[in-house]
Amino acid sequence: MEFYQVNVNGNAIQVADHPGGKGTIIAIHGLTGNHRNLHYFIERFKGDYRIVAVDLRGRGNSSALDLDPSIFKHAEDIIALIKELEIENPILMGYSMGAFISAIVASRLDSVKGVILLDGAAEMSDHQRGIVEPSLGRISKEYESQEAYVAEIQRIYGNLGITWSDEIAKTAAYEVGEKDGHWENKSDETGIRADFDSFYTFDPVEIGSKISCPVLLVYASGAIGQMPPLFLEEHYDKTKASIGNLDVTETDANHYTLVFEDRPEVNAAIGEFLKKIES
């Protein structure tokens, strides 16, 4: 794996580039994530495919967000990254916010070979706000150590029904840096909240109708601890109706265990989809 930065329109995008031969998958993480977000999918498909996992701006080691960030600006970054790395027929794999971004990119680039939407690119409602927003306060908090931050993430994730692991601990540790004698998340809470608000400007009909390549939608129907799924089935009605070449698979994982735990049934569905678009 190569770990390097790419200059995209004057901004640095951190890339973890895993080699492989069949083609290139661009892995795009969720709202508060980073390039490690899709670890289990990367481990399954690297080698067969080159996988380019990114830190979106405002996360990890990439440049800061604009003053007015959005999923559409992140999509512009991904399009520019594809051009900079000279990737001819990318496959996009996006989780949560990354799924919204992947759909936007595919609606604008005819060269996209396929899209894997991991529980995202849905119609938004107040339902998602009640689940997502309460956990964002940690981004502005100060911690006495990296270990203290990781411990809080372990507590939060326990409430979300996630089984803790060394991989999650490593991902959490990457999220924070030392600043002025304390530790804090590398992201800016105001910018993250603005990114989340931009989900509500996503039109599944407008975007979906412009996607011409095959798409796999993975719907995570599991409860999130004591809470319902992040997206209910009806939130995908317009997405399903608008994308012409669409496969849908459902998993009993919840929105978070979908990526923070190894999901063999999802890997199998993705494997079948990749075979389909390669045939």
Backbone bond lengths (Angstrom), bond angles and torsions (degrees), N, CA, C in turn:
res aa  C-N    CA-C-N  psi(-1)  N-CA   C-N-CA  omega(-1)  CA-C   N-CA-C  phi
1 M - - - 1.460 - - 1.528 109.36 -
2 E 1.325 116.70 132.57 1.458 122.55 174.45 1.522 108.88 -101.37
3 F 1.328 115.58 137.16 1.454 121.56 -179.55 1.519 107.23 -119.31
4 Y 1.346 116.95 109.21 1.456 119.42 -173.90 1.529 109.69 -149.82
5 Q 1.326 115.07 170.15 1.460 120.69 178.20 1.518 110.04 -111.44
6 V 1.324 114.35 145.53 1.457 121.77 178.16 1.527 107.95 -117.25
7 N 1.333 116.66 132.85 1.457 120.92 176.30 1.518 109.31 -80.96
8 V 1.323 115.53 114.57 1.467 121.72 -178.32 1.519 108.50 -120.48
9 N 1.324 116.01 106.05 1.467 121.04 179.19 1.532 111.59 53.78
10 G 1.336 116.06 40.10 1.454 120.45 177.49 1.512 114.91 85.28
11 N 1.320 117.62 2.31 1.467 122.29 179.37 1.521 109.76 -118.93
12 A 1.335 116.09 147.88 1.459 121.02 179.09 1.518 110.01 -89.25
13 I 1.329 115.63 129.11 1.461 122.22 173.53 1.529 107.25 -114.52
14 Q 1.332 116.15 120.30 1.467 121.30 178.60 1.523 109.37 -77.75
15 V 1.315 115.56 133.01 1.463 121.98 -176.41 1.527 109.87 -126.89
16 A 1.319 116.26 136.34 1.464 122.73 166.45 1.524 105.94 -109.84
17 D 1.325 116.58 110.61 1.464 123.01 -169.86 1.536 109.00 -107.79
18 H 1.329 115.23 109.37 1.465 122.13 -178.36 1.526 108.17 -100.76
19 P 1.334 118.52 125.10 1.463 120.31 -175.15 1.523 113.42 -71.94
20 G 1.324 115.34 153.41 1.456 122.63 176.93 1.512 109.63 -175.61
21 G 1.331 117.48 166.93 1.444 119.95 -167.89 1.509 118.62 -108.06
22 K 1.339 119.73 -25.36 1.463 120.17 -169.48 1.528 113.91 -80.28
23 G 1.295 117.91 -20.29 1.455 122.51 -175.56 1.507 108.52 159.67
24 T 1.337 116.64 -175.41 1.467 120.57 -175.10 1.517 110.86 -117.13
25 I 1.328 115.16 126.15 1.453 122.34 171.86 1.522 107.82 -103.74
26 I 1.315 116.78 128.54 1.460 121.45 173.97 1.522 107.28 -99.15
27 A 1.332 116.43 118.55 1.463 122.89 -176.06 1.524 109.46 -99.62
28 I 1.339 115.80 121.81 1.468 121.68 -173.22 1.524 108.86 -122.17
29 H 1.318 116.08 121.93 1.461 122.92 -170.80 1.534 113.58 -80.79
30 G 1.330 114.78 -177.66 1.445 122.39 -178.79 1.520 113.96 -88.53
31 L 1.323 116.06 -171.69 1.462 124.35 -169.07 1.519 113.57 -53.48
32 T 1.320 118.28 -51.38 1.466 121.25 -177.33 1.525 111.71 -109.38
33 G 1.322 117.37 18.06 1.450 121.60 -174.13 1.515 113.63 -90.29
34 N 1.325 114.73 -163.21 1.460 123.19 177.57 1.529 107.48 -157.54
35 H 1.326 116.98 -172.03 1.462 120.55 -173.34 1.527 113.33 -61.21
36 R 1.357 117.56 -18.36 1.455 121.13 -179.59 1.532 112.79 -81.83
37 N 1.339 116.87 -8.54 1.460 122.75 -173.74 1.533 113.71 -53.55
38 L 1.324 115.95 -37.29 1.475 120.85 -173.38 1.532 110.88 -103.08
39 H 1.315 116.23 32.83 1.471 122.83 -173.35 1.523 112.78 -49.37
40 Y 1.329 118.45 -50.54 1.464 120.35 -172.65 1.525 111.88 -69.22
41 F 1.314 117.54 -33.98 1.465 119.96 176.26 1.525 110.54 -71.69
42 I 1.327 116.24 -38.27 1.463 119.79 177.05 1.528 110.70 -62.49
43 E 1.339 115.97 -44.94 1.462 119.82 179.92 1.529 111.30 -60.61
44 R 1.321 116.91 -35.94 1.466 120.31 -178.48 1.526 112.65 -72.42
45 F 1.319 117.36 -38.95 1.472 119.00 -169.36 1.525 114.97 -109.35
46 K 1.328 118.66 -8.41 1.463 119.04 176.30 1.529 108.24 -65.74
47 G 1.311 116.04 154.04 1.469 119.73 -174.83 1.513 109.78 91.92
48 D 1.331 116.48 -59.17 1.464 119.15 171.75 1.527 109.66 -65.94
49 Y 1.334 115.75 -42.96 1.466 121.64 179.85 1.516 109.49 -123.08
50 R 1.322 115.30 146.95 1.458 119.26 165.17 1.528 106.92 -72.46
51 I 1.326 116.77 129.95 1.457 120.18 179.72 1.520 108.75 -121.43
52 V 1.320 114.94 119.25 1.458 122.43 178.34 1.527 107.11 -103.92
53 A 1.333 116.04 103.36 1.464 121.50 179.16 1.520 109.02 -98.91
54 V 1.319 117.23 136.75 1.464 121.15 -172.25 1.525 112.04 -118.51
55 D 1.334 114.94 154.19 1.457 121.85 158.47 1.525 106.03 -93.78
56 L 1.316 117.56 115.49 1.457 119.09 173.67 1.526 109.30 -64.07
57 R 1.316 116.15 157.48 1.465 118.34 179.50 1.527 111.00 -58.41
58 G 1.338 114.49 142.19 1.454 120.08 -176.74 1.507 113.21 87.76
59 R 1.339 117.23 2.69 1.463 122.18 179.24 1.526 109.30 -133.36
60 G 1.330 114.22 153.45 1.451 119.62 173.22 1.509 112.86 54.32
61 N 1.349 115.94 -129.05 1.465 121.27 -176.28 1.522 112.99 -102.81
62 S 1.324 117.77 11.84 1.464 120.45 178.43 1.528 110.73 -83.66
63 S 1.338 116.15 168.83 1.461 121.20 179.48 1.526 111.40 -63.01
64 A 1.321 114.89 164.55 1.463 120.99 -179.54 1.532 111.10 -69.26
65 L 1.319 115.07 163.16 1.455 121.91 176.47 1.522 111.11 -71.31
66 D 1.330 116.65 159.35 1.456 121.63 167.72 1.527 109.10 -67.48
67 L 1.324 116.34 170.18 1.460 120.39 176.90 1.525 111.60 -66.66
68 D 1.333 116.66 -25.86 1.460 121.23 -178.87 1.534 108.87 -127.74
69 P 1.335 117.16 72.42 1.472 120.04 -174.11 1.521 112.17 -76.69
70 S 1.326 115.58 161.64 1.467 120.69 177.61 1.518 109.58 -165.89
71 I 1.316 115.76 165.92 1.458 120.64 175.42 1.526 111.12 -62.78
72 F 1.323 117.16 -26.64 1.464 120.05 -179.62 1.528 110.85 -73.44
73 K 1.329 117.39 -34.99 1.467 119.95 175.42 1.524 110.73 -70.71
74 H 1.327 117.19 -36.98 1.467 119.23 174.45 1.530 110.51 -62.76
75 A 1.325 116.65 -38.05 1.466 120.08 177.81 1.532 110.52 -62.20
76 E 1.330 116.70 -39.25 1.465 120.14 176.78 1.528 110.74 -62.25
77 D 1.336 116.18 -38.84 1.472 119.80 177.04 1.527 111.20 -62.25
78 I 1.329 116.43 -43.13 1.472 120.16 -178.93 1.529 110.58 -66.05
79 I 1.318 117.17 -41.09 1.471 120.46 177.64 1.528 109.85 -61.38
80 A 1.333 116.61 -44.23 1.470 120.27 178.70 1.526 111.15 -65.59
81 L 1.328 117.30 -36.60 1.467 121.41 177.93 1.528 110.41 -64.07
82 I 1.328 116.89 -42.88 1.465 121.47 178.13 1.536 110.05 -58.16
83 K 1.320 116.03 -43.24 1.462 120.29 179.56 1.525 111.14 -68.69
84 E 1.338 117.37 -41.94 1.460 121.70 -177.78 1.528 111.08 -64.21
85 L 1.349 116.86 -38.81 1.467 121.28 -179.72 1.533 112.19 -87.60
86 E 1.332 116.28 -1.23 1.467 123.01 178.14 1.532 111.75 55.64
87 I 1.310 115.01 47.72 1.468 121.65 176.95 1.523 107.85 -88.96
88 E 1.333 116.91 117.02 1.459 120.59 -169.38 1.527 112.96 -79.73
89 N 1.298 118.45 -46.30 1.468 121.09 -176.42 1.528 109.85 -133.40
90 P 1.329 116.77 74.06 1.463 119.77 -175.02 1.522 113.05 -69.19
91 I 1.325 114.71 149.70 1.462 122.39 166.63 1.524 105.42 -105.77
92 L 1.312 116.89 129.60 1.454 121.29 -177.47 1.520 110.21 -102.16
93 M 1.340 115.96 129.56 1.466 121.47 175.55 1.526 107.52 -123.37
94 G 1.315 116.83 107.72 1.448 120.48 -175.85 1.513 111.91 -121.53
95 Y 1.325 114.88 135.40 1.465 121.35 178.81 1.531 109.93 -107.96
96 S 1.335 117.43 128.15 1.453 122.85 175.39 1.534 109.91 56.75
97 M 1.334 119.89 -114.11 1.460 119.76 176.15 1.516 110.86 -56.76
98 G 1.325 116.65 -36.38 1.455 120.04 178.28 1.517 113.05 -61.64
99 A 1.346 117.01 -28.70 1.468 120.30 176.81 1.526 110.30 -70.21
100 F 1.330 117.14 -42.26 1.471 120.00 175.47 1.529 109.73 -58.42
101 I 1.335 116.31 -46.58 1.464 120.83 -179.04 1.525 110.92 -63.42
102 S 1.326 116.99 -42.69 1.470 120.95 -179.91 1.518 111.18 -60.88
103 A 1.335 116.40 -41.98 1.469 119.98 179.20 1.527 110.66 -63.00
104 I 1.320 116.81 -41.75 1.466 120.33 178.87 1.521 110.55 -62.93
105 V 1.330 116.86 -46.16 1.467 120.43 179.70 1.533 110.36 -59.79
106 A 1.338 116.79 -46.21 1.469 120.69 -178.95 1.523 111.56 -64.44
107 S 1.325 117.76 -29.40 1.469 120.60 178.55 1.524 111.81 -72.39
108 R 1.337 115.93 -16.12 1.466 120.28 -176.15 1.526 113.65 -109.85
109 L 1.341 117.45 -19.74 1.462 121.16 -177.01 1.527 110.39 -117.05
110 D 1.319 116.85 115.48 1.470 120.44 177.23 1.517 111.79 -70.49
111 S 1.325 117.39 -17.01 1.460 120.67 -176.50 1.527 113.25 -77.74
112 V 1.328 118.48 -11.70 1.461 120.94 -179.80 1.527 109.42 -63.77
113 K 1.322 115.96 129.04 1.463 121.61 -174.86 1.528 112.77 -86.08
114 G 1.314 117.01 -30.93 1.454 121.12 -179.69 1.516 109.49 -171.45
115 V 1.336 115.90 159.94 1.454 121.40 -178.61 1.524 109.35 -133.69
116 I 1.325 115.89 134.87 1.462 122.38 175.16 1.521 107.13 -115.97
117 L 1.335 116.04 112.06 1.460 122.51 -178.58 1.521 108.40 -99.35
118 L 1.326 116.61 108.09 1.453 121.77 -179.48 1.526 108.93 -94.04
119 D 1.310 116.05 90.50 1.462 124.92 177.33 1.520 112.12 50.97
120 G 1.314 114.86 67.56 1.462 121.90 176.89 1.509 110.24 -170.95
121 A 1.342 116.99 -175.84 1.469 123.07 -176.27 1.520 110.94 64.97
122 A 1.328 115.09 40.37 1.460 122.04 -179.89 1.527 110.05 -107.73
123 E 1.329 115.16 174.51 1.457 120.26 172.08 1.531 108.23 -80.01
124 M 1.322 116.65 132.41 1.457 121.41 -175.51 1.528 111.78 -90.80
125 S 1.333 114.75 156.37 1.463 121.31 176.51 1.527 108.09 -151.34
126 D 1.330 116.96 -179.78 1.471 120.77 176.61 1.534 111.69 -63.67
127 H 1.312 116.20 -19.87 1.468 121.15 -179.91 1.532 110.96 -54.89
128 Q 1.330 117.11 -44.55 1.471 120.51 -177.01 1.534 111.72 -71.04
129 R 1.302 117.74 -33.77 1.471 120.01 -179.47 1.530 111.05 -59.03
130 G 1.321 115.82 -43.69 1.449 119.79 -176.79 1.515 113.62 -64.12
131 I 1.320 116.69 -24.19 1.461 120.96 -179.58 1.524 111.82 -91.71
132 V 1.325 117.38 -40.92 1.464 121.86 -172.10 1.529 112.86 -83.43
133 E 1.324 118.04 -47.96 1.460 120.80 -167.81 1.533 114.52 -62.71
134 P 1.340 119.99 -35.90 1.475 118.03 -178.03 1.529 114.73 -60.40
135 S 1.317 117.84 -24.67 1.472 120.26 -176.74 1.523 113.32 -89.09
136 L 1.341 118.06 -4.15 1.464 120.01 -173.84 1.526 113.20 -81.64
137 G 1.325 117.93 -14.08 1.451 120.64 -178.48 1.517 113.53 -62.33
138 R 1.328 117.23 -24.99 1.471 120.26 -179.27 1.524 111.91 -62.32
139 I 1.328 116.79 -22.14 1.461 120.34 -174.86 1.520 111.07 -66.76
140 S 1.338 118.10 -31.03 1.462 121.24 -178.27 1.521 113.23 -94.86
141 K 1.311 118.29 -4.19 1.459 120.67 -176.80 1.534 111.87 -77.35
142 E 1.326 115.18 154.33 1.462 121.55 174.75 1.528 108.59 -104.04
143 Y 1.326 115.87 141.79 1.461 122.34 -177.05 1.518 109.09 -126.09
144 E 1.314 116.19 147.56 1.465 120.00 -177.51 1.523 112.28 -74.83
145 S 1.322 115.93 -18.81 1.462 119.47 -179.50 1.525 109.67 -158.59
146 Q 1.324 114.64 165.39 1.460 120.08 173.93 1.521 109.89 -61.63
147 E 1.335 116.55 -37.86 1.467 121.60 -179.33 1.520 111.59 -63.95
148 A 1.345 116.62 -35.13 1.466 120.19 179.32 1.524 110.92 -66.37
149 Y 1.328 116.41 -38.62 1.464 119.79 177.01 1.526 110.30 -65.30
150 V 1.320 116.53 -46.82 1.460 120.58 -179.46 1.530 110.40 -59.78
151 A 1.334 117.08 -38.14 1.463 120.68 178.60 1.518 111.26 -63.94
152 E 1.335 117.56 -38.42 1.471 119.25 177.71 1.521 111.26 -68.20
153 I 1.325 116.73 -39.21 1.465 119.67 176.64 1.530 110.02 -61.51
154 Q 1.319 117.31 -39.73 1.462 120.43 178.34 1.526 110.64 -61.05
155 R 1.318 117.12 -40.20 1.465 120.64 178.51 1.524 110.96 -66.45
156 I 1.335 116.39 -46.00 1.466 120.71 -179.47 1.523 110.67 -62.19
157 Y 1.324 115.96 -45.43 1.460 119.81 -177.20 1.528 111.35 -68.20
158 G 1.327 116.68 -31.27 1.462 118.76 174.89 1.512 111.42 -60.01
159 N 1.332 117.16 -38.72 1.465 121.46 178.05 1.526 112.15 -69.24
160 L 1.337 116.25 -18.69 1.467 120.57 179.67 1.529 111.91 -94.70
161 G 1.328 116.70 6.16 1.458 120.35 176.98 1.508 114.35 81.66
162 I 1.331 117.32 18.12 1.466 121.27 -176.64 1.521 109.84 -93.99
163 T 1.313 116.04 131.89 1.465 121.21 174.55 1.529 109.07 -79.27
164 W 1.317 116.47 121.20 1.468 121.43 -175.70 1.524 110.95 -68.14
165 S 1.329 116.08 147.48 1.462 121.32 -179.69 1.520 109.51 -150.47
166 D 1.320 116.17 166.95 1.467 121.02 176.13 1.520 110.98 -61.88
167 E 1.327 117.32 -34.76 1.464 120.53 -179.58 1.524 110.99 -65.37
168 I 1.332 117.13 -41.08 1.462 119.23 177.99 1.522 109.77 -65.74
169 A 1.334 116.91 -39.89 1.460 120.72 178.48 1.527 110.82 -59.57
170 K 1.331 117.47 -41.81 1.459 121.37 179.16 1.532 110.81 -65.61
171 T 1.327 115.84 -39.67 1.463 119.94 178.79 1.518 110.59 -64.95
172 A 1.334 117.04 -43.64 1.464 120.87 178.66 1.521 111.09 -63.65
173 A 1.328 116.80 -41.18 1.471 120.54 -179.50 1.530 111.30 -62.46
174 Y 1.321 116.72 -33.12 1.464 121.02 179.67 1.528 111.58 -70.92
175 E 1.334 117.44 -22.38 1.462 121.66 -176.17 1.516 113.40 -72.11
176 V 1.340 117.81 -20.00 1.466 120.73 -171.65 1.525 112.19 -116.12
177 G 1.338 114.41 156.64 1.453 121.15 176.34 1.517 110.00 -141.28
178 E 1.319 115.56 162.49 1.461 120.76 -179.48 1.517 109.94 -87.04
179 K 1.334 115.64 135.92 1.465 120.76 -177.90 1.521 109.46 -150.53
180 D 1.329 116.84 122.49 1.467 122.43 175.23 1.525 112.46 51.57
181 G 1.332 116.56 43.09 1.455 120.82 174.53 1.508 115.75 82.75
182 H 1.330 117.46 5.77 1.462 120.61 174.95 1.525 109.05 -138.36
183 W 1.318 115.72 176.61 1.464 121.54 178.06 1.521 109.24 -113.88
184 E 1.323 116.32 142.98 1.462 120.47 178.10 1.524 109.83 -151.62
185 N 1.315 114.34 159.55 1.458 120.25 177.19 1.529 109.62 -58.96
186 K 1.324 116.45 141.30 1.462 120.68 -179.49 1.528 112.38 -69.55
187 S 1.321 117.15 -13.79 1.460 121.71 -178.63 1.523 111.20 -91.05
188 D 1.314 115.90 165.31 1.455 123.78 176.33 1.526 108.81 -106.82
189 E 1.329 117.01 124.57 1.464 119.82 -174.51 1.519 112.21 -59.51
190 T 1.325 117.28 -40.85 1.469 119.87 -179.67 1.523 110.91 -60.58
191 G 1.338 115.64 -42.75 1.463 119.62 179.33 1.514 112.74 -67.27
192 I 1.336 116.71 -40.21 1.459 120.55 178.33 1.530 110.05 -62.84
193 R 1.321 116.74 -42.93 1.466 120.26 178.91 1.535 111.07 -64.56
194 A 1.328 116.85 -35.99 1.467 119.85 176.71 1.522 110.80 -66.16
195 D 1.337 116.58 -40.81 1.465 119.63 175.07 1.529 110.44 -58.68
196 F 1.345 115.75 -45.44 1.464 119.42 -179.78 1.528 110.88 -62.75
197 D 1.319 117.54 -42.66 1.468 120.17 178.72 1.525 111.24 -59.16
198 S 1.344 116.67 -32.11 1.463 119.49 -177.89 1.523 112.40 -69.66
199 F 1.339 117.52 -17.07 1.468 119.32 174.24 1.527 109.77 -56.04
200 Y 1.323 115.56 -32.86 1.457 121.28 -174.34 1.526 112.47 -76.36
201 T 1.323 117.32 -6.91 1.468 121.42 174.60 1.523 111.37 -95.71
202 F 1.335 116.57 -1.12 1.469 121.86 179.91 1.525 109.05 -78.45
203 D 1.327 116.17 123.58 1.469 121.93 179.57 1.530 108.34 -105.40
204 P 1.338 118.95 104.92 1.473 120.55 -176.76 1.525 113.57 -59.58
205 V 1.316 116.62 -30.55 1.471 119.85 -179.32 1.527 109.99 -73.50
206 E 1.323 116.14 -49.78 1.464 119.79 -179.24 1.523 111.53 -61.98
207 I 1.326 116.46 -47.08 1.470 120.39 -177.51 1.525 110.60 -71.90
208 G 1.316 116.68 -49.74 1.465 120.89 -175.84 1.508 113.86 -59.61
209 S 1.317 117.04 -37.59 1.468 120.94 -177.73 1.523 112.73 -69.09
210 K 1.343 116.98 -15.09 1.466 120.76 -179.32 1.526 112.49 -98.60
211 I 1.331 117.28 1.83 1.461 120.75 179.72 1.527 108.96 -92.62
212 S 1.328 116.68 119.24 1.464 120.37 -175.91 1.526 113.22 -101.82
213 C 1.327 118.02 -17.02 1.464 120.67 -176.84 1.528 111.03 -85.06
214 P 1.331 118.46 167.57 1.465 121.56 175.35 1.527 110.87 -64.52
215 V 1.334 115.51 144.87 1.466 121.97 -178.42 1.525 109.04 -133.76
216 L 1.325 115.82 137.36 1.459 122.23 170.91 1.520 108.34 -112.27
217 L 1.323 116.48 123.25 1.466 122.39 175.41 1.521 108.67 -104.91
218 V 1.333 116.17 122.07 1.454 122.02 176.24 1.519 108.02 -104.10
219 Y 1.328 116.39 114.30 1.457 121.71 -177.51 1.524 109.82 -100.01
220 A 1.336 115.96 121.45 1.463 121.84 179.23 1.531 108.67 -94.40
221 S 1.318 116.61 106.45 1.467 121.02 -172.00 1.523 113.97 -97.57
222 G 1.333 117.27 1.18 1.454 120.37 -176.16 1.519 113.21 -75.07
223 A 1.328 115.90 150.27 1.458 121.59 175.17 1.524 110.16 -67.31
224 I 1.327 116.29 148.21 1.460 122.38 179.59 1.525 107.28 -100.63
225 G 1.319 116.29 91.43 1.460 119.19 -173.49 1.516 109.55 60.79
226 Q 1.323 116.51 -119.56 1.463 122.02 177.67 1.528 112.67 -90.32
227 M 1.326 116.69 2.29 1.469 121.14 -176.77 1.534 110.65 -104.12
228 P 1.327 117.14 160.04 1.474 120.63 177.64 1.520 111.08 -73.47
229 P 1.332 118.53 175.02 1.475 120.96 175.71 1.529 110.90 -56.32
230 L 1.331 116.18 151.83 1.462 119.25 179.16 1.524 110.64 -62.96
231 F 1.314 116.40 -43.27 1.459 121.06 176.01 1.527 108.61 -114.47
232 L 1.319 116.11 129.01 1.452 121.30 174.14 1.526 108.29 -86.09
233 E 1.314 116.87 162.66 1.472 119.98 -176.21 1.520 112.51 -54.76
234 E 1.336 116.24 -39.25 1.466 118.64 -176.75 1.531 112.85 -67.81
235 H 1.315 117.17 -20.22 1.465 119.29 177.54 1.526 111.79 -69.05
236 Y 1.321 117.45 -14.29 1.463 121.73 178.60 1.527 112.97 -102.47
237 D 1.313 118.35 1.71 1.467 120.07 -176.27 1.525 111.55 -57.60
238 K 1.325 117.72 -47.40 1.470 120.51 -177.35 1.524 111.43 -71.79
239 T 1.318 116.56 -35.14 1.469 119.83 176.59 1.521 109.99 -61.37
240 K 1.328 116.81 -47.83 1.463 121.35 -179.02 1.525 111.70 -64.26
241 A 1.325 116.35 -37.79 1.466 120.26 -176.93 1.523 112.32 -74.04
242 S 1.321 117.89 -23.21 1.462 121.18 -170.71 1.522 114.50 -97.48
243 I 1.336 117.02 -28.36 1.467 119.62 -178.93 1.516 108.94 -87.69
244 G 1.324 116.45 121.84 1.460 120.09 -172.25 1.518 114.59 -70.28
245 N 1.323 117.20 -44.98 1.467 121.75 -174.81 1.523 108.25 -108.63
246 L 1.342 116.33 81.88 1.461 121.68 -169.77 1.518 111.99 -125.87
247 D 1.333 115.37 130.99 1.461 122.62 167.46 1.522 107.88 -109.34
248 V 1.324 116.41 143.22 1.461 121.03 -180.00 1.519 109.05 -126.70
249 T 1.328 116.16 133.04 1.456 120.68 172.89 1.522 108.32 -130.44
250 E 1.322 116.06 144.52 1.461 121.53 -179.10 1.521 110.05 -113.13
251 T 1.318 115.87 140.16 1.457 121.84 175.57 1.519 109.08 -125.34
252 D 1.339 116.51 149.53 1.462 119.09 177.10 1.525 111.80 -83.58
253 A 1.323 117.77 4.26 1.464 120.84 169.51 1.518 108.81 -62.39
254 N 1.342 116.39 154.70 1.458 117.09 170.66 1.524 109.21 -91.79
255 H 1.312 116.32 179.98 1.458 121.02 -173.89 1.530 112.00 -57.02
256 Y 1.319 117.08 -30.81 1.460 121.53 -175.59 1.532 112.46 -95.65
257 T 1.321 117.68 -40.90 1.462 119.12 177.80 1.531 110.94 -67.64
258 L 1.318 116.66 -17.56 1.462 121.17 175.45 1.528 111.59 -55.07
259 V 1.329 116.90 -36.52 1.465 119.62 -178.79 1.529 113.45 -112.52
260 F 1.318 117.92 -25.84 1.458 119.77 -176.11 1.524 113.35 -89.29
261 E 1.308 117.25 -0.66 1.455 122.64 173.02 1.525 108.67 -130.74
262 D 1.308 116.61 153.69 1.462 121.26 177.32 1.524 108.64 -72.84
263 R 1.325 117.33 122.82 1.465 122.08 -176.62 1.527 109.57 -118.34
264 P 1.332 117.97 89.91 1.471 120.66 -177.24 1.521 113.46 -57.80
265 E 1.344 117.35 -35.28 1.468 119.62 -177.96 1.530 111.16 -67.98
266 V 1.328 117.07 -32.46 1.463 120.34 177.12 1.523 109.83 -75.01
267 N 1.331 117.18 -41.21 1.461 120.23 175.06 1.526 111.19 -56.73
268 A 1.337 116.32 -40.42 1.466 120.15 -179.94 1.524 110.52 -64.56
269 A 1.333 117.36 -42.70 1.467 120.92 179.53 1.522 111.02 -64.82
270 I 1.327 116.57 -40.86 1.458 120.18 177.71 1.526 110.44 -65.65
271 G 1.331 116.89 -41.42 1.455 120.51 177.88 1.517 112.73 -58.71
272 E 1.341 116.28 -43.03 1.466 120.36 178.05 1.523 110.97 -65.27
273 F 1.331 116.19 -39.80 1.470 119.73 178.94 1.521 110.64 -64.06
274 L 1.331 117.41 -42.54 1.457 120.37 179.26 1.525 111.37 -63.41
275 K 1.330 116.80 -38.56 1.465 119.79 175.47 1.523 111.00 -61.05
276 K 1.319 114.93 -40.47 1.469 120.40 -178.87 1.521 111.57 -62.38
277 I 1.324 116.86 -45.20 1.469 117.64 -176.26 1.526 111.68 -79.11
278 E 1.328 117.54 -15.37 1.466 120.28 175.80 1.520 112.10 -85.48
279 S 1.340 117.07 -20.88 1.468 120.37 -175.90 1.529 111.71 -79.35
